[in-house]
Amino acid sequence: MQDSIAAAGRELLHPGLDRAKLAGVEPTAIWLLTAALAALGVAGAVLPGLPGAPLILVAAVLHRWLLPGSISVWTISGLAVLAALTVVVDAACGLLGVQRFGGGRWAVLGSALGAACGLFFGPLGLLAGAVAGAAVCELAFDRKAWNDALKAGLGAGLGLLIGTAARLGLALFMAAWLAADLLIG
């Protein structure tokens, strides 16, 4: 009798335990998976090739799916908005960096292509690729002077750095929001 009362009490406190049991997963493993995905998401804000903010959102959605009621709908919604905002802010920083330093559409295109090529050489390659790509495209297609092309390339690099800092800040905020909802809410 006492076992059934204890089981009913656990079910009230953790209504998703049945789903986790059906999946053959212990709640501790779900918490560890959530923490690992959120940590990868924060790292992905800086490291090329890892989708930072979407990983944090996936961590929250998986946690809520496996342990219903553990994360609020407001948190999921807020994290989704912030994940979308991360993409917009990153693109805007790159674009504004190029434009602020006098670059045109060729510099934006060159920066993207150069960053994609530099991706294979890590974070510094990404930065150098963006700068070189913007400068080369400004020289080749927009026929700008060497100084102006280099200035546009530096703007692309600065925009990339500011965008990375913004992505990191948003990812840290998302991870903190997720942790607060899990631990407090």
C-alpha positions as CSV (number, residue, x, y, z in Angstrom):
1,M,0.0,0.0,0.0
2,Q,2.7,2.4,0.9
3,D,4.6,1.6,-2.3
4,S,1.6,2.5,-4.4
5,I,1.2,5.8,-2.5
6,A,4.8,6.6,-3.0
7,A,4.5,5.8,-6.7
8,A,1.5,8.0,-7.0
9,G,3.4,10.8,-5.2
10,R,6.3,10.5,-7.6
11,E,3.9,10.6,-10.6
12,L,2.5,13.8,-9.3
13,L,5.9,15.4,-8.9
14,H,7.4,14.0,-12.1
15,P,4.5,13.3,-14.6
16,G,6.9,12.5,-17.4
17,L,8.7,9.6,-15.7
18,D,6.5,7.1,-17.5
19,R,7.6,8.5,-20.9
20,A,11.2,8.3,-19.8
21,K,10.7,4.8,-18.6
22,L,9.1,3.8,-21.9
23,A,12.1,5.2,-23.7
24,G,14.3,3.2,-21.3
25,V,16.0,6.3,-20.1
26,E,16.7,7.2,-16.5
27,P,15.8,10.8,-15.5
28,T,19.5,11.4,-14.5
29,A,20.5,10.5,-18.0
30,I,18.0,13.0,-19.4
31,W,19.4,15.7,-17.1
32,L,22.9,14.9,-18.3
33,L,21.9,14.9,-21.9
34,T,20.2,18.3,-21.4
35,A,23.4,19.7,-19.7
36,A,25.6,18.3,-22.5
37,L,23.5,19.7,-25.3
38,A,23.3,23.1,-23.6
39,A,27.1,23.1,-23.1
40,L,27.7,22.2,-26.7
41,G,25.3,24.9,-27.7
42,V,27.3,27.5,-25.8
43,A,30.6,26.2,-27.4
44,G,28.9,26.2,-30.8
45,A,28.3,29.9,-30.5
46,V,32.1,30.3,-30.9
47,L,33.3,27.1,-32.7
48,P,32.6,26.8,-36.4
49,G,30.4,23.9,-37.5
50,L,28.3,23.6,-34.3
51,P,24.8,25.1,-34.3
52,G,25.0,27.0,-31.0
53,A,21.6,28.3,-30.2
54,P,19.6,25.5,-31.9
55,L,21.4,23.0,-29.7
56,I,20.2,24.8,-26.6
57,L,16.7,24.8,-28.0
58,V,16.9,21.1,-28.8
59,A,18.1,20.4,-25.2
60,A,15.1,22.2,-23.8
61,V,12.6,20.5,-26.2
62,L,14.0,17.0,-25.6
63,H,13.9,17.6,-21.8
64,R,10.3,18.7,-21.9
65,W,9.3,15.8,-24.2
66,L,11.0,13.2,-22.0
67,L,10.0,14.8,-18.7
68,P,6.8,16.8,-19.3
69,G,6.1,19.6,-17.0
70,S,9.8,20.1,-16.2
71,I,10.2,23.1,-18.5
72,S,7.6,25.7,-19.1
73,V,6.1,26.5,-22.5
74,W,7.2,30.1,-22.0
75,T,10.8,29.0,-21.7
76,I,10.6,26.9,-24.9
77,S,8.9,29.8,-26.7
78,G,11.5,32.3,-25.5
79,L,14.4,30.0,-26.4
80,A,12.9,29.6,-29.9
81,V,12.7,33.4,-30.4
82,L,16.2,33.8,-29.1
83,A,17.5,31.1,-31.4
84,A,16.0,32.9,-34.4
85,L,17.3,36.2,-33.1
86,T,20.8,34.7,-33.0
87,V,20.7,34.1,-36.7
88,V,19.4,37.5,-37.5
89,V,21.9,39.3,-35.2
90,D,24.8,37.4,-36.6
91,A,23.9,38.1,-40.2
92,A,23.2,41.8,-39.4
93,C,26.6,42.2,-37.7
94,G,28.4,40.8,-40.7
95,L,26.4,43.0,-43.2
96,L,26.8,46.1,-41.1
97,G,30.5,45.6,-40.6
98,V,31.1,45.4,-44.3
99,Q,28.8,48.4,-45.1
100,R,30.1,50.6,-42.3
101,F,33.7,50.2,-43.7
102,G,32.6,51.1,-47.3
103,G,32.1,47.6,-48.7
104,G,29.4,46.7,-51.1
105,R,27.5,43.6,-52.1
106,W,30.6,42.0,-53.5
107,A,32.4,42.3,-50.2
108,V,29.4,40.7,-48.4
109,L,29.5,37.8,-50.9
110,G,33.3,37.5,-50.7
111,S,33.2,37.6,-47.0
112,A,30.7,34.7,-46.9
113,L,32.7,32.6,-49.4
114,G,36.0,33.4,-47.7
115,A,34.6,32.4,-44.3
116,A,33.2,29.2,-45.8
117,C,36.7,28.3,-47.2
118,G,38.4,29.4,-44.0
119,L,36.1,27.2,-42.0
120,F,38.3,24.2,-42.6
121,F,41.2,26.0,-40.8
122,G,39.4,26.7,-37.5
123,P,38.3,30.0,-36.0
124,L,41.3,32.0,-37.2
125,G,40.9,30.6,-40.7
126,L,37.3,31.6,-40.6
127,L,38.2,35.2,-39.7
128,A,41.1,35.4,-42.2
129,G,38.9,33.9,-44.9
130,A,36.2,36.5,-44.3
131,V,38.7,39.4,-44.5
132,A,40.5,38.0,-47.5
133,G,37.3,37.1,-49.4
134,A,35.8,40.5,-48.9
135,A,38.9,42.3,-50.0
136,V,39.5,40.1,-53.0
137,C,35.9,40.4,-54.3
138,E,36.0,44.2,-53.8
139,L,39.3,44.3,-55.8
140,A,38.2,41.9,-58.6
141,F,34.5,42.8,-59.1
142,D,33.9,46.2,-57.7
143,R,37.3,47.5,-59.0
144,K,38.0,49.3,-55.8
145,A,41.5,50.6,-54.8
146,W,43.6,48.3,-52.6
147,N,43.1,50.5,-49.5
148,D,39.3,50.6,-49.9
149,A,39.1,46.8,-50.5
150,L,41.3,46.1,-47.5
151,K,39.1,48.5,-45.4
152,A,36.0,46.5,-46.5
153,G,37.7,43.3,-45.6
154,L,38.6,44.6,-42.2
155,G,34.9,45.6,-41.8
156,A,33.9,42.0,-42.7
157,G,36.3,40.7,-40.0
158,L,35.1,43.1,-37.4
159,G,31.5,42.3,-38.2
160,L,32.3,38.6,-37.8
161,L,33.9,39.1,-34.4
162,I,31.0,41.3,-33.2
163,G,28.5,38.7,-34.5
164,T,30.4,35.9,-32.7
165,A,30.4,37.9,-29.5
166,A,26.6,38.5,-29.9
167,R,26.0,34.8,-30.5
168,L,28.0,33.9,-27.5
169,G,26.1,36.4,-25.3
170,L,22.8,35.1,-26.5
171,A,23.8,31.5,-26.1
172,L,24.9,32.1,-22.5
173,F,21.6,33.9,-21.8
174,M,19.7,31.0,-23.3
175,A,21.6,28.4,-21.2
176,A,21.1,30.5,-18.1
177,W,17.4,30.8,-18.8
178,L,17.1,27.0,-19.3
179,A,19.1,26.3,-16.1
180,A,17.0,28.7,-14.1
181,D,13.7,27.2,-15.4
182,L,15.0,23.7,-14.6
183,L,16.3,24.5,-11.2
184,I,13.9,27.1,-10.0
185,G,10.7,26.7,-12.0
